[in-house]
Amino acid sequence: EGLFIGLLGGAMGVLLSLGLAYGVDVLGGIEMPPPPSMSEGYQAFFKMTPEVLALSFGISVAAAFLSSLYPAWAASRVNIVEALLKS
């Protein structure tokens, strides 16, 4: 379950980030103030590379899966009758 949620969340996150980055780039980027000792600002654009997308997807899947291990292990150790009486 944790792995499935991680896969689904990672895929949705990658698609959402691609859409938002494309939208910002189409609208002309983000206007940045001038750096120190400069008089003119610049436009910032997103550079979405496959490596960055794959890394973010992998981190989200790993985080969801690893964070689900302990609760699943703890739930597997509880007696079924006790769990039903507590709820």
N, C-alpha and C positions, 0 to 999 in steps of 0.2 A: 504494500500500500504506500509506504513512504517513497519507494522508488518510482511508482507510477505518478504520485503527486509531484515529485521532483522533475520527472520527464515532462509532465504537462505544464507545470509552472515555468520550467526552463524554456520550453518551446514558445509559450505565450510571451515570456519576457523578451526573447530574442526578436520575435515578430513585432512586438510593441516598440522596442528600441529602434528597429529598422524603420518602422513607420514614422516615428517621431523625428529621427535623424533626417530622413528624407524630407519631411515637412519643413523642418527648420532650414535645411539647405535650399529648398525650392523658394522659400520666402526671403532668401538673401543672407542667411547666416545670423550670427549673433554679433551685434556691434560691441566691440570692446573699447575701453578707454585707452588713451595713449600710455605706453609704458614710460617709466621714468626717463627723463631727458629727451623725450620725443614730443612732437607737437601734434601728431595726427594719430588717431586710433586706427583700428583695422577690423575686418570682418572675420569672425571665427566660424569654421565649418567642421562638421563631424566627419571623421574618417573611420568608417566601419569596415574592418578587415575580417576575413574569415577566421583568422587566428584569435582575434579578440572575441568574436561571437562564440567560437567553439569553447574558449576558456571560460567565458561567463556561463554558458550552458552547462559545462562540466562542473563548475563550482556550485551552481544551484542544485544540480542533481545530487552531487555528493553531500551537500549540506542537508538536504531534505532526507536522504537515505540514512545518513549517520545520526541525525537527530531523532529518527524513528526507531533506532535499534534498542535503546534502553527502555523506553516505554513498552515496546513489544515484549522484550525479555521479562520485564517486571510483571506484565499482565499474564504471561505464560506461567508464572510461578504462583499465581493466586488460585486458591481452591475455588471451583466453580460455584459451589453452594455459598461460600462466604461472599463472593462477588455479587451474587444475586440478592443476598440479604442486605448488602450495603446500598444497593441502588433503589 
